[in-house]
Amino acid sequence: MKIVVIGGTGLIGSRLVAALDRQGHEAVAASPATGVNTLTGEGLAGVLDGADVVVDVSNSPSFEDAPVLEFFRTSTGNLLAAAAGAGVQHHVVLSIVGVDRIPDSGYMRAKVAQEELIVASGIPYSILRATQFFEFVRAIVDAGGDGDVVRLAPVFIQPLAADDVVATLLEVTLGAPVNGVVEVAGPERFRLDELGRSVLAASGEEREVVTDPGATYFGAALAERSLVPLGDARTGVVSLADWRTSQAARLAS
């Protein structure tokens, strides 16, 4: 199959393109770096010509409320229009577990808007919602920084490795459209404040993590289970300890 990966030069997209190539598919990495711009529509018609599947793992350059909403509405609208014109038969998008349960977050509201456009498009689709990546947990912890302490809420979090995201995304991409949502989470569940202590200890930092039930997630209020699946979800296989070992090995090589 010809499969176009929007955001195909990023963390997830580049690994998905490589995985598709290994299985013998014609995988095309599409991004501004390769002459494809979903915001302006530049290059979309050409790259989608003859495509069977389009996978959108792109992200907004700004996380501020208005720009991120504009990005996902505009880019998704342009992509859906081009996909319909090209006769694409499966639209896959990477989203976030709990995206519809954190209304205080402008970013989450923008991702919900993206999902709604895809559902209403008439193109067969699959939405893969993933929990937070191990690769981004440090940024989550740092966002709670308050001087010499880090304030984190004791909510549940179930992060997973980017490679596990890619493995699930590959399966969804090559399968039939589910016309619904698939969720994937990590194999272990933590409390965010406890995970924060582990992250800082692993890097040798002495900042204290303060358990604060009122602490926000990038400015958004959280319930205890806002960040984790509420029902059935697929689970990754890479534990936090194994991921840390692999990261250390990469740095040493």
N, C-alpha and C positions, 0 to 999 in steps of 0.2 A: 504493500500500500504506500501511497504518498501521504505523508503526515507532516503537516506544517506546525512547528512549535513557536508560538508567539512568546517572546522573551527567551528564545532558545540559546542565548549566550550567557544567561545568568546561572546561579547556583543550581537550581533544579532543572532548568531548561537544557543546559549543556549536558548534564548527566543523562537526561531523558533522550536527547538526540543520540548520544553515544550508545545507549542501550538499544534503541530502535535500529541503529546501524548494525549492531552486532546480530540482530535477528533478521537482517536482510531487507529491511524496509527502506524506502526512500525518505529519509528524515531531513527536513529543511529547517535550519535555525533562522528564525525571522526576528529581527530587532532593528532599531535605528542604525546599529553598527553594520548591518548587512543590507541597508537601504530600504527597510520596511518600517513605516511609521504609522501606528494605528490611530494616533491623534489627528494626523493630517490626511490619512488614507493613502499616503505615498507608498507605492509598491505592493499594496494589498492584492489588487486584482491579478497581477502577474504571479505573485508567489502562490496564490491559492488556485491557479489554473491547474486542473487535473487532480486536485487534492481530494482524498477520501475523508480525511479527519483533520481537524484543526484543534490544537491544544493550546489554551491560553494560560500561561504562567507568568505573565507580565505583571509589573508593579508600578505604582505611581512614584514619580521622582519627589513628590511632596506628600507629607502625611497630614498637612493642615486641612481642616474640615472642608472648606470650599474647593481648593484645588484637587484634593483626592476624589471628591464626588464628581467633579468635572472630568477628571481623567477617566474614571471607570465608566461613566455614562457615555462619554464621547468615543473612547477607544473601543468599548464593547459594541456600541451602536454601529460604528464604521466596520468593525470586524464581522458582525452578524450580517450586515448588508452585503459585504463582499463575499462572505461564505454562501449566502443564499444565491447570489449571482453565479457563483462557481459550481453550485450543486453539491456542496459539501454535505455529507450524510451523517456526520457525528461531530458535535461541538463539545469539547471537554474543557472544563475550567477548574483550576485549583483555588479553593476557598478555605475557610477557617472554621474549625469546630467552635460552636457557640456564637457564631457571627450574628445570629438573630436574637441573642440573649444579652447583649451588651450595648443597649441603645445610647448610652452616654458617649460612646466612641464614634467620632466622625468617620474614622477609617472603617469601622465595622458597618456603619450605615451605608457607606459607599460600596462595600462588598455585597451587602444585601441588595442594593440597587442593581449591581452587576448581575447577580443571580436572577433577579426578577426579569431583567431584559432577556436573558437567555431562555428562561422558562416560557416567556411570552412569544418568542421568536418563531416558533413553528418548526425549527430545525431540531432533529433528534439530539438529545444532549445527555451528558453525565456531569454532575457536580461532585468533585472530591473535596471534602472538608477534612483538613489535617489539623492536628494540635500543633503547638509551638515546636519549632525545631531546636535540637540541642545547640545548633550553631548560633541561635539567637537568644539563648537563655541568659547569657551574660548581659546583653543589652536590656533585658527585662529587669534583671537585678539592679543594674546601674540606674535605671529609670526611677528606682525607689530611693536613690541617694539623697541624703539630707545632712550635709556637712560630714561629720565623722561617722555617721550612722547610715544604715539603709533600712527604710521602713517598708515592710512587706506584709501583706495580709495572709492569714493562715488558710488560704483557699486551696483547693485541689488543682494540680497541674500534672499533665501526663505527656511530657515532651517526647519527641522521637528524632531519630537521625534522618538527615536529608536523604540518605541512601534508601531508607525504608519508605519515605515519601515517593521517591522515584520508582521503587519496585511496585508500589500500589498503583501509582499513576500509569505505569506501563501496562499493568493488567487491565485497568479501566479503559485505557486508550485502545487496546487491541480487542476488547470485548464489544458486545453489542451495547448500544445506548441504553442506559437504565431509566432515562427520563425521570430522574430523581436524584437523591443525594446518597453518596457513599461516604462513610467516615472512617478515618484511620487515626490511631493514637499509639503512643509508646507502650512498651511492655510493663512499665512501672509507673505507679501513681505516687506523687509526693505532695506535701504541703509546700506552698510557695516559699514561706519563710524558712522552712527547713532546707529546701533546695538552695536558697540564697546563701545560707551558712556554708553549705557544702561547696558551692561555687567559689566563694571567697577563700575558704580554707584551702581549696585545691590550687589557688593561685598565690597563696601565701599572704593574702591581705589581712590586715588587722581591724578593718572596719567592723563595727558591731551591727548585726542584724536585729532590729527591734520588731517584734511581732505586733502589728498594728491592724486590727480588724477594719479600721477605716481607711487604710492605705489604698490608693487607687492604682489602676493598671493603665499607664500612660494617660492619666487624668480621668479614667472611667471607673465608676463604682463596680464592684464585683460581688456576686453572690458566691456561696461556697463552691458551687459546681458550674460556674459560668464558663470555665476553660476546658471542661472535660466532656466526653460524650455522655448523654443521658440514657441512651439505649444501646443496641447492638452496634459494635464497631470492629473493624479489623485492627489488628495490633501488629506493630513492628517487632523485629527480633533482636535489635541491637540495644543492649542495656546502656545506661549512663556510664558504668565502669568500662565496658568494652569500647564505647565511643571515645572516652578519654584516653584509653590505651592507644587506639588507632590514631588519634590526633597527635599524641606524643611521638608516635612512630613516624608520622608524616613530617613533623618538624625536625626530627633527628636525621631523616634521610636526605 
